[in-house]
């Protein structure tokens, strides 16, 4: 599995509707209250505000950056490809495992890719004048790193830095967005779909210094009017933010308990985000067993330095957790004592 959220292909395989699949492979906020936006004729027929002024104002307030320090794209993946196309460094260090689209984007631009195993070689020094890519919290293990030592290394090596903070908001972790005011070689990737429970709303951003953003030259009307209005409303909704964080903590504890008490996993990684990485020698069997119960989880064999003994489970809401509990209880356990590990 190269990416989560493969519910349509899975539904076709199982001969059911996509809505029948419980998608533990997709790490999207499980709290998704009703929205108060109506798609109108005006919204469809007329050109929208190409500057997205209201959305930029909402992002500025929420993320404490200036309007001229952001470039908006049709999803974070589009932002990644555009940034890799614009940055001239030919040598890219990927701190792996990480989101696979970074490697695809680097290959598309014919860049030389060097992978650093962040589990074992975190502080390996990249060559001077390279591009480095780091996801924090990481995926698929959800670890939040103190990057002070790495930033010292990168600065000494005169590296350009791409820092992906797309999973940061679930637990109120410290962002390094303010560093774009001081570090001219820092770019931050921000996905808005994860925490804001809107994978179908395709908006992502690059945060960086004004001169860096100006060089990116984003096209006019690269966001739909509906998407921009939805995200503006969601970012202004403080109740949504507070309720999301409250439910996340409760549901995360639920899921951890389910995984631990199943006795199916030899490892459950400590996570600072909304998913857990697990290990089991029977992972392939567990995956297929859950599929029969219309539950999709993320296999991790496509991640560098991992293999198919690893599965990732995203945090969902209680009813979905109950379905997972019942399905796991029907799988013959080997009664492992799971170790909570931190890479």
Buried (B, 14 or more C-beta within 10 A) or exposed (E): BEEBBBBEEBBEEBEEEBEEBBBBBBBBBBBBEEBEEEEEEEBEEEEBEEEBEBBBBBBBEBBEBBBEBBBBBBBBBBBBBBBBEBBEBEBBBBBBBBBBBBBBBBEEBEBEBBBBBBBEEBEEBBEEBBBBBBBBBBBBBBBBBEBEEBBEBBEEBEBBBBBBBBBBBBBEBEBBBEBBEEBEBBBBBBBBBBBBBBBEBBBBBBBBBBEBBEEBEBEEEBBBBBBBBBBBBBBBBEEBBEEBBEBBEEBBEBBBEBBBEBBBBBBBBBBBBBBBBBBBEBBBEBBEBBBEBBBBBBBBBBBBBBEBBBBBBBBBBEEBBEBBBEBBEEBEEEEBEBEEEEB
